[in-house]
Amino acid sequence: MLNEKQLDVINATAPVVADNAETIAKTFYPLMFERYPHVRSMFNMRHQETGEQPRALARSVVAYALNRNDPKALERLMTPIVNKHVAINLQPDQYAIVAECLMAAIGEVLGDAVTPEVANAWSGLYWEFADRLIAAEEDTYQALEEAPGGWRGERDFYLADRVAESEEIISFYFKPLDEHPVRAFQPGQYLGVALYINGEQALRQYSLTSRPGDNFYRISVKREGQGRASRHLHDHVKVGDHVRLLAPVGDMLLDDRDAPVMLISAGVGQTPMLSLMAQALDAGRQVIYLHGARNARVHAFHEHLKAMAEQYGSKLTYRYVYSNPTTPDELPHRGTIDRALLADYLPRETTPSCYFTGPTGFMRDVDNALAALGIDTPYRHFEYFGPSGQLH
């Protein structure tokens, strides 16, 4: 625990650190990759290039400093971080690498302002945060290992099938090489995938699109033009190939209310919605499913969703829009998911539980629109596909 003197120093210097947090984070990652090249495999380098990963680190450290004594705020901060760390099998000894490079980056950015007292205080804060994360991660590892069909770390699977869902998205079906059962995941969770590309490991996470009781795991992956892992999956991973997987985690889970559920997605953001939809329908809840795509060629799972709407009748409302229709048949569906569309489908009698995923800008617009339509924060749920972040 931090002592009173350290807390005084942190409180006095927090504004300066907060103002420079993103610069510190941008300095930290190249420094860490230079000193410890082997940790690069844990990171999506595309997120480094776009600045998403440095921004996420900067926000998390500052948020911890501001909320370390607020249990609810701390849980909201730590839960997605713990899940991301478990999905890459982060180990306690790797926190020392981060500590060394983070303090070096702080010193490089803030210069003479980082006195021994300041360094001691912020190092103490880091390790307090790290110790809490390490403990929570160990609890998660143990729970995953002890669950029926569960395991710790990586496990060998093979690709049993691959199915094209659209011009951009392919579903990959993985079964365990040892033919033993697999842990039942919770709808909305994601799977860690360890790929080996040109002799280097690349760790990625993809939402599960199968049902929890299946004897396989299915992920549905969009081929990204700059996506090293997605291009490898699409172009090189064939039926029968071996792939190492990490057990499913994630916290965008269906709540236990008896209220309507709105699922709102754009593009490949729909992947976690498929299992959430099935769970909500199985529970007898009303589901409104709104999806936006560019056009029919890239619209995945359309036939499946139409069949589900026919099967469940009034229990499932399915509406899709195309931002860039390319055929006459698509023109009636031209549009985007905006405030007006959301208002048209928003249940009036009971506040729905709203879940939305897609590009960050899309999620920001949906979040703002739902707030303007009277949906309070506890009923608005979203998840980043990349580093955890914030919409505003």
C-alpha positions as CSV (number, residue, x, y, z in Angstrom):
1,M,0.0,0.0,0.0
2,L,1.1,3.5,-0.7
3,N,2.2,5.6,2.3
4,E,0.9,9.1,3.1
5,K,4.0,10.8,1.7
6,Q,3.7,8.9,-1.6
7,L,0.0,9.8,-1.9
8,D,0.9,13.5,-1.4
9,V,3.4,13.4,-4.2
10,I,1.0,11.6,-6.5
11,N,-1.8,14.1,-5.8
12,A,0.6,17.0,-6.4
13,T,2.0,15.6,-9.7
14,A,-1.1,13.8,-11.1
15,P,-2.1,16.8,-13.2
16,V,1.3,16.9,-14.9
17,V,1.4,13.1,-15.4
18,A,-2.2,13.2,-16.8
19,D,-1.3,16.0,-19.2
20,N,1.6,14.0,-20.5
21,A,0.2,10.5,-20.1
22,E,-0.3,9.8,-23.8
23,T,3.2,11.0,-24.7
24,I,4.6,8.8,-21.9
25,A,2.7,5.8,-23.3
26,K,3.9,6.5,-26.8
27,T,7.5,6.6,-25.5
28,F,7.0,3.5,-23.3
29,Y,6.1,1.0,-26.0
30,P,9.0,1.6,-28.4
31,L,11.3,1.5,-25.4
32,M,9.9,-1.8,-24.2
33,F,10.0,-3.4,-27.6
34,E,13.6,-2.3,-28.0
35,R,14.7,-3.7,-24.6
36,Y,12.5,-6.8,-24.7
37,P,11.6,-7.7,-28.3
38,H,10.0,-11.0,-27.3
39,V,7.0,-9.1,-25.8
40,R,6.0,-7.7,-29.2
41,S,4.0,-10.9,-29.9
42,M,1.5,-10.0,-27.2
43,F,0.5,-6.8,-29.0
44,N,-1.3,-5.9,-32.2
45,M,1.2,-3.6,-33.8
46,R,-1.6,-2.0,-35.8
47,H,-3.0,-0.6,-32.5
48,Q,0.5,0.8,-31.9
49,E,0.4,2.6,-35.2
50,T,-3.0,4.1,-34.7
51,G,-2.2,5.1,-31.1
52,E,-5.0,3.0,-29.6
53,Q,-2.7,1.0,-27.4
54,P,-0.8,3.9,-26.0
55,R,-4.0,5.8,-25.3
56,A,-5.5,2.8,-23.5
57,L,-2.4,2.5,-21.3
58,A,-2.4,6.2,-20.5
59,R,-6.0,6.2,-19.6
60,S,-5.8,3.1,-17.4
61,V,-2.9,4.4,-15.3
62,V,-4.5,7.8,-14.8
63,A,-7.9,6.2,-14.1
64,Y,-6.3,4.0,-11.4
65,A,-4.7,7.0,-9.7
66,L,-8.1,8.8,-9.6
67,N,-10.2,5.8,-8.6
68,R,-8.0,3.5,-6.5
69,N,-10.3,3.9,-3.4
70,D,-13.6,3.6,-5.3
71,P,-14.4,-0.2,-5.4
72,K,-17.1,0.1,-8.1
73,A,-15.0,2.4,-10.4
74,L,-12.0,0.1,-9.8
75,E,-14.0,-3.0,-10.8
76,R,-15.2,-1.2,-14.0
77,L,-11.6,-0.3,-14.8
78,M,-9.9,-3.6,-14.0
79,T,-12.4,-6.2,-15.4
80,P,-11.7,-5.6,-19.1
81,I,-8.0,-5.2,-18.4
82,V,-7.9,-8.6,-16.6
83,N,-9.7,-10.3,-19.4
84,K,-7.4,-8.9,-22.0
85,H,-4.4,-10.0,-20.0
86,V,-5.7,-13.5,-19.5
87,A,-6.5,-13.7,-23.2
88,I,-2.8,-13.3,-23.9
89,N,-1.6,-15.4,-21.0
90,L,0.2,-12.5,-19.3
91,Q,2.4,-13.7,-16.4
92,P,3.3,-11.9,-13.2
93,D,7.0,-11.6,-14.1
94,Q,6.1,-9.5,-17.1
95,Y,4.9,-6.7,-14.9
96,A,8.5,-6.0,-13.9
97,I,9.3,-5.4,-17.6
98,V,6.5,-2.9,-17.8
99,A,7.6,-1.2,-14.6
100,E,11.1,-0.8,-15.7
101,C,10.2,0.7,-19.1
102,L,7.3,2.8,-17.9
103,M,9.4,4.5,-15.3
104,A,12.1,5.1,-17.9
105,A,9.5,6.6,-20.2
106,I,8.2,8.9,-17.4
107,G,11.7,10.0,-16.8
108,E,12.4,10.6,-20.5
109,V,9.3,12.7,-21.0
110,L,9.2,14.7,-17.7
111,G,13.0,15.0,-17.3
112,D,14.2,16.8,-14.1
113,A,10.7,17.0,-12.8
114,V,11.0,13.3,-11.9
115,T,12.9,13.5,-8.6
116,P,13.6,10.4,-6.6
117,E,10.5,11.1,-4.5
118,V,8.3,11.4,-7.6
119,A,9.8,8.2,-9.1
120,N,9.3,6.4,-5.8
121,A,5.7,7.5,-5.5
122,W,4.7,6.6,-9.1
123,S,6.5,3.3,-9.0
124,G,4.6,2.5,-5.8
125,L,1.3,3.4,-7.5
126,Y,2.2,1.2,-10.5
127,W,3.0,-1.8,-8.3
128,E,-0.1,-1.3,-6.2
129,F,-2.2,-1.4,-9.4
130,A,-0.1,-4.3,-10.8
131,D,-0.5,-6.4,-7.6
132,R,-4.3,-6.0,-7.8
133,L,-4.3,-7.0,-11.5
134,I,-2.0,-10.0,-10.8
135,A,-4.3,-11.3,-8.0
136,A,-7.4,-10.9,-10.2
137,E,-5.7,-12.5,-13.1
138,E,-4.7,-15.5,-11.0
139,D,-8.3,-15.9,-9.8
140,T,-9.4,-15.9,-13.4
141,Y,-6.7,-18.4,-14.5
142,Q,-7.7,-20.8,-11.7
143,A,-11.4,-20.5,-12.5
144,L,-10.8,-21.2,-16.2
145,E,-8.6,-24.2,-15.4
146,E,-11.0,-25.7,-12.9
147,A,-14.2,-25.3,-15.0
148,P,-15.4,-28.5,-16.9
149,G,-13.5,-28.6,-20.2
150,G,-11.3,-25.7,-19.1
151,W,-7.6,-25.1,-19.2
152,R,-4.8,-22.6,-18.3
153,G,-2.7,-21.0,-21.0
154,E,-2.6,-22.3,-24.5
155,R,-4.3,-25.5,-25.7
156,D,-3.9,-27.4,-29.0
157,F,-6.9,-27.3,-31.4
158,Y,-7.3,-28.0,-35.1
159,L,-9.3,-26.3,-37.7
160,A,-12.3,-28.6,-38.4
161,D,-14.0,-26.3,-41.0
162,R,-14.0,-22.9,-42.5
163,V,-17.1,-21.2,-44.1
164,A,-17.3,-18.0,-46.0
165,E,-20.0,-15.8,-44.5
166,S,-19.5,-12.8,-46.9
167,E,-16.8,-11.5,-49.2
168,E,-14.8,-10.3,-46.2
169,I,-15.7,-12.6,-43.3
170,I,-14.9,-16.3,-42.8
171,S,-16.0,-18.5,-39.9
172,F,-13.4,-20.8,-38.5
173,Y,-14.5,-23.9,-36.5
174,F,-11.9,-25.2,-34.0
175,K,-12.0,-28.6,-32.2
176,P,-9.6,-29.8,-29.4
177,L,-6.8,-32.0,-30.6
178,D,-7.1,-34.2,-27.5
179,E,-10.8,-34.6,-28.3
180,H,-11.7,-33.8,-24.7
181,P,-14.6,-31.5,-23.9
182,V,-14.2,-27.7,-24.2
183,R,-15.3,-25.2,-21.6
184,A,-18.8,-23.7,-22.2
185,F,-18.3,-20.0,-22.7
186,Q,-20.7,-17.2,-21.9
187,P,-22.4,-15.4,-24.9
188,G,-20.5,-12.2,-25.7
189,Q,-17.1,-13.6,-24.7
190,Y,-14.0,-13.8,-27.0
191,L,-11.3,-16.4,-27.6
192,G,-7.6,-15.9,-27.5
193,V,-5.8,-17.2,-30.7
194,A,-2.1,-17.8,-30.8
195,L,-0.9,-17.8,-34.4
196,Y,2.6,-18.3,-35.7
197,I,3.4,-16.1,-38.7
198,N,6.8,-16.4,-40.4
199,G,8.2,-17.9,-37.2
200,E,6.8,-15.2,-34.9
201,Q,3.9,-15.6,-32.5
202,A,0.9,-13.2,-32.9
203,L,-1.8,-13.2,-30.2
204,R,-5.3,-12.0,-31.1
205,Q,-8.8,-12.1,-29.7
206,Y,-11.9,-12.8,-31.6
207,S,-15.6,-13.0,-30.5
208,L,-17.2,-16.4,-30.3
209,T,-20.1,-16.8,-32.7
210,S,-21.0,-20.4,-31.8
211,R,-23.4,-21.5,-29.0
212,P,-21.9,-22.3,-25.5
213,G,-23.0,-25.9,-25.6
214,D,-21.3,-26.8,-28.9
215,N,-18.3,-29.2,-29.0
216,F,-16.3,-26.7,-31.0
217,Y,-15.5,-23.0,-31.0
218,R,-16.4,-20.8,-33.9
219,I,-14.9,-17.4,-34.6
220,S,-15.8,-15.2,-37.6
221,V,-13.0,-13.0,-38.8
222,K,-13.0,-10.1,-41.2
223,R,-10.0,-9.9,-43.5
224,E,-8.5,-6.5,-42.7
225,G,-6.3,-5.0,-45.4
226,Q,-3.6,-4.1,-42.7
227,G,-4.5,-7.0,-40.4
228,R,-1.5,-9.3,-40.2
229,A,-3.4,-12.0,-38.2
230,S,-6.7,-11.8,-40.1
231,R,-4.9,-12.1,-43.5
232,H,-2.9,-15.1,-42.2
233,L,-6.1,-16.8,-41.0
234,H,-7.9,-16.1,-44.3
235,D,-5.0,-16.9,-46.6
236,H,-3.0,-19.6,-44.9
237,V,-4.9,-21.5,-42.1
238,K,-6.5,-24.6,-43.8
239,V,-8.8,-27.4,-42.5
240,G,-6.7,-29.8,-40.4
241,D,-4.1,-27.1,-39.4
242,H,-3.2,-26.9,-35.7
243,V,-3.8,-23.7,-33.8
244,R,-3.3,-22.9,-30.1
245,L,-6.2,-21.3,-28.3
246,L,-6.6,-19.6,-24.9
247,A,-9.8,-20.1,-22.9
248,P,-12.7,-17.8,-23.5
249,V,-13.0,-14.6,-21.4
250,G,-14.9,-11.3,-21.7
251,D,-17.3,-9.2,-19.8
252,M,-19.9,-8.0,-22.3
253,L,-22.4,-10.4,-21.0
254,L,-26.2,-10.4,-21.1
255,D,-27.7,-9.0,-17.9
256,D,-30.4,-10.9,-16.0
257,R,-33.2,-8.5,-16.5
258,D,-36.6,-9.5,-17.9
259,A,-36.5,-6.6,-20.3
260,P,-36.2,-6.3,-24.1
261,V,-32.7,-6.5,-25.6
262,M,-31.5,-4.2,-28.3
263,L,-28.4,-5.5,-30.3
264,I,-26.9,-2.8,-32.4
265,S,-23.9,-3.5,-34.7
266,A,-21.9,-2.4,-37.7
267,G,-19.8,-4.5,-39.9
268,V,-17.9,-7.3,-38.2
269,G,-19.1,-5.8,-34.9
270,Q,-22.0,-8.2,-35.1
271,T,-19.9,-11.2,-34.1
272,P,-20.6,-11.1,-30.3
273,M,-24.3,-10.3,-31.0
274,L,-25.0,-13.7,-32.5
275,S,-24.6,-15.7,-29.3
276,L,-26.1,-12.8,-27.2
277,M,-29.2,-13.0,-29.4
278,A,-29.5,-16.7,-29.0
279,Q,-29.2,-16.5,-25.3
280,A,-31.8,-13.7,-25.0
281,L,-34.3,-15.6,-27.2
282,D,-33.8,-18.8,-25.2
283,A,-34.6,-16.8,-22.1
284,G,-37.9,-15.6,-23.7
285,R,-36.8,-12.0,-24.0
286,Q,-37.9,-9.6,-26.8
287,V,-34.9,-8.9,-29.1
288,I,-34.5,-6.0,-31.5
289,Y,-31.5,-6.6,-33.8
290,L,-30.2,-3.7,-35.8
291,H,-27.3,-4.1,-38.1
292,G,-25.5,-1.8,-40.6
293,A,-23.2,-2.9,-43.4
294,R,-21.9,-1.3,-46.6
295,N,-23.9,-3.6,-48.9
296,A,-25.1,-7.2,-49.3
297,R,-21.7,-8.5,-50.5
298,V,-20.1,-7.8,-47.1
299,H,-23.2,-8.5,-45.0
300,A,-22.5,-11.7,-43.1
301,F,-25.1,-14.0,-41.4
302,H,-28.0,-12.4,-43.2
303,E,-29.7,-15.7,-44.1
304,H,-29.2,-17.0,-40.6
305,L,-30.8,-13.9,-39.1
306,K,-33.7,-14.0,-41.5
307,A,-34.3,-17.6,-40.6
308,M,-34.1,-16.8,-36.9
309,A,-36.7,-13.9,-37.4
310,E,-39.0,-16.4,-39.1
311,Q,-38.6,-18.9,-36.4
312,Y,-39.2,-16.6,-33.5
313,G,-41.8,-14.4,-35.0
314,S,-42.7,-11.4,-32.9
315,K,-40.0,-12.2,-30.4
316,L,-37.2,-11.1,-32.8
317,T,-37.2,-7.9,-34.9
318,Y,-34.4,-7.9,-37.4
319,R,-33.6,-4.7,-39.4
320,Y,-30.6,-4.0,-41.5
321,V,-29.4,-1.0,-43.5
322,Y,-26.8,-0.5,-46.2
323,S,-24.7,2.7,-46.3
324,N,-23.5,2.0,-49.8
325,P,-26.0,-0.2,-51.7
326,T,-24.7,-1.4,-55.0
327,T,-27.8,-3.1,-56.6
328,P,-31.4,-2.1,-57.1
329,D,-32.5,-4.8,-54.6
330,E,-30.4,-3.1,-51.9
331,L,-31.7,0.4,-52.4
332,P,-34.8,0.0,-50.1
333,H,-32.4,-0.7,-47.3
334,R,-30.2,2.4,-47.8
335,G,-29.4,4.1,-44.6
336,T,-27.4,4.2,-41.4
337,I,-28.0,3.4,-37.8
338,D,-28.7,6.9,-36.4
339,R,-30.8,8.4,-33.7
340,A,-34.0,8.4,-35.9
341,L,-33.7,4.7,-36.6
342,L,-32.9,3.9,-33.0
343,A,-36.0,5.9,-31.9
344,D,-38.2,4.0,-34.4
345,Y,-37.3,0.6,-32.8
346,L,-36.7,1.6,-29.2
347,P,-39.3,-0.2,-26.9
348,R,-41.5,2.3,-25.1
349,E,-42.9,0.5,-22.1
350,T,-39.7,-0.8,-20.6
351,T,-36.1,0.5,-20.8
352,P,-34.2,-2.1,-22.9
353,S,-30.8,-3.5,-22.3
354,C,-28.7,-2.1,-25.2
355,Y,-25.6,-3.7,-26.6
356,F,-23.6,-2.2,-29.4
357,T,-20.3,-3.0,-31.1
358,G,-18.5,-1.8,-34.2
359,P,-16.0,0.9,-35.1
360,T,-15.2,3.4,-32.4
361,G,-17.0,6.3,-34.2
362,F,-20.1,4.2,-34.7
363,M,-20.2,3.2,-31.0
364,R,-19.7,6.8,-30.0
365,D,-22.6,7.9,-32.2
366,V,-24.9,5.1,-30.9
367,D,-24.0,5.9,-27.3
368,N,-24.8,9.5,-27.7
369,A,-28.0,8.7,-29.5
370,L,-29.2,6.3,-26.9
371,A,-28.4,8.7,-24.1
372,A,-30.4,11.4,-25.9
373,L,-33.3,9.0,-26.2
374,G,-33.3,8.5,-22.4
375,I,-31.3,5.2,-22.0
376,D,-29.2,5.6,-18.9
377,T,-25.6,4.5,-18.6
378,P,-26.3,1.2,-16.8
379,Y,-28.4,0.0,-19.8
380,R,-25.8,0.8,-22.4
381,H,-23.1,-1.8,-22.9
382,F,-20.3,-1.9,-25.5
383,E,-16.9,-3.5,-26.0
384,Y,-13.8,-2.6,-27.9
385,F,-12.3,-5.1,-30.3
386,G,-8.9,-3.6,-29.6
387,P,-7.4,-2.1,-26.4
388,S,-10.0,-1.1,-23.8
389,G,-10.9,2.5,-24.1
390,Q,-13.6,5.1,-23.7
391,L,-16.0,6.6,-26.1
392,H,-15.8,10.2,-25.0
